[in-house]
Amino acid sequence: MRPVQRPKLTVESVLQMKTVSPVSALTAYDHPTARLLDEAGVHILLVGDSLGMVVLGYPDTTHVTLDDMLHHTRAVARAKPSALIGGDLPIHTYRTPDEALSSARRLRDAGADFVKAEGGREILPQIEAILADGIPFCGHLGMLPQHVLEEGGKYRIKGRDDAGRQQLLRDAAALNSIGVFACVLELVTPPVASEITLQCSRMLTIGIGSGPDCDGQILVTPDLVGGFPWFTPRFVVPRARTGNTIREVAAGWTQELRLPSR
Ligand code: KIV
């Protein structure tokens, strides 16, 4: 496959894809993966705090620090991708508008083209502070992994009942109205994800486990390529088994080793 050559994408150029062509987004946590995904033509590389599980070996994202995110964002930025680079604000780094702004600035300085944080109307002042500084922002609604412990350790589907649907629609409308350019919808029931996508005309919806009717889709790259074979979310069918390949190649190489002749 020949690498895709293209100019640097901007938040504006990606936003213009709404209703025109689907936006592809994948997570990247390191330099070579960022280069490969960029050469494949992916539009958005998200340095997600999912790195806590699939790279750092934590049970969930609640252990990830801003320093972890800065380290991996810099590695991705060194790939100088045409794709937009997104940086996740980890838990406890956006509790107030001042804290959110300071954390977002650090991610931007590390190379993020936009930042993402989890939540709706309850974090509007934080989002407004970030936007007022000229840093593009991506929302994250539905299942919020940073709140998994409050949810009893379960990743639950959102928008199943009318109260849940109303809450999602109101949160999405609030983000759309203040100038958030995109919003991840994670584990939102497909009809509600579709409704949000139709109603929020100024913002891209990027679904994960939320059905096909979003403006774009995002996956955790190791889930897509079978790079973390010990756990695969139910909504992902891996397209490769890179974990198996690594095991086989390493085992074959190990078995072929010989002692030096004496
Ligand atoms: O952290 C992450 O990788 C994410 C995606 C699952 C959207 O937030």
Residues whose N, C-alpha, C, O or C-beta is under 5 A from the ligand:
A	BS01	KIV	T27 G48 D49 S50 V184 I218
